[in-house]
């Protein structure tokens, strides 16, 4: 028979064997888990790379702002450029027909470049260039020329260093005073009056398309949605930005230059409020609101003079809306030059 000591030795030996087996099993399982984890990581990396490659492919072939194969951001000679060598420095935003960049010439001259895909915006490009050339005015962005490469056309204009009126007031979250608004709107009216005298409708007037320069100077930009009126064409197409769009445009009824007057009235509300006129609504809600015939609300605290100016711009009956030249004689504008306070 076994002695008690033999039993203890047997148990100790058995425990050692079990521990070795357990350690070995843990090592095997741990190794398997490690291999599994490595496999999962590799799969994750492979999927990420595949998605990234697909994203690059889709961006290259379907984006309206795809990069040139010859890398336009590098200093490159554009054959038809009137400014010689230049490079795109920074994207500044998007207009109706393309993306806008700050650009710099080899001599350090800074200007603005709109980049337009040839396959998507050929006619729009030709039309915008035609209008910029034909409508030179001190309150319309100055046109320098054009350039192109294999895939893109470029419209070269002056650079307004302070950006747009909307970005200026929205970034600061600060509405303009009536005096400030009137001074800006006076300059805008001069630009609109010039366009209308040349039978051109802008069709997308809003704070984002009013650029600010030093000393309170503003200029109208983006003639990509503009159109020239003729005696043979009836305009009914729905063009522009919903928040600033006249009722006759939304309803696809025949329209003329007075659609710009409606948009200008909405822009006055935008500047006095310091935010979009329907900023608390979604786009569908805005559309339904406007379809019911409701007008943009009057800014709280607006003077009678400012309210009358807006009311005249937002008349539903097109014939009752004033022209740009008539609005230049409104007290909201004329009192600005006298430095008076509105009442």
BELDA-V124250 format. One line per field, one symbol per residue. ss: DSSP state (H for helix, E for strand, - for the rest). phi: phi as a letter, one per 40 degrees, with the letter a starting at -180 (. if undefined). psi: psi as a letter, one per 20 degrees, with the letter a starting at -180 (. if undefined). A space follows every 50 residues. Layout:
ss=???
phi=???
psi=???
This chain:
ss=---HHHHHHHHHHHHHHHHHHHHHHHHHHHHHHHHHHHHHHHHHHHHHHH HHHHHHHHHHHH-------------EE-------EEEEEEEEEE----EE EEEEE----EEEEEEEEHHHHHHHHHHHHHHHHH-----E--EEEEEE-- -EEEEEE------EHHHHHHHH-----HHHHHHHHHHHHHHHHHHHH--E E-----HHHEEE-HHH-EEE------EE-------------HHH--HHHH -------HHHHHHHHHHHHHHHH---------HHHHHHHHH--------- ---HHHHHHHHHH----HHH---HHHH---HHHHHHHH-----
phi=.ccccccccccccccccccccccccccccccccccccccccccccccccc ccccccccccbbccbcccccfcccdbccdcccbgcabcbacbibbcbicb bcbbcccgcbabbcbbcccbbdcccdcccdccccbcacbbdccbibaabc bbbbbbbcbcccgcccccccccfbccccccdccccdccccccccccccgb bcgacadcbbcbbcggcbbcbfccccaccbcbbccbccbhbdcbccdccc cfcdaacccccccccccccdcccgaccbccbcccccccccccgccdccdc gcccccccccdccbcccdccccccccccccddccccccgcccb
psi=qqrhhhgggggggghgghgggggggggggggggggggggggggggggghg ggghgggghhiiqikqqqhjnhhqoqoogjpijbprqpgppiapahiaqp qpqprijippaqpppppgihkghhggggggghhhlpqijppppharrqbh iqqppprqpohjbrgghghhhilpqqrhggghhghghghggghgghhjkp pgjlprhijoqpaqkjpqqpanjhiqqpqriipppiqoqapghjpqhhgh jlqprbhihhgghgghhggghhhkrqhlhjqrghggghghhijqrpqppp jqrhgghhggghhkphoghiprrghhhijqhhghhghikrqq.
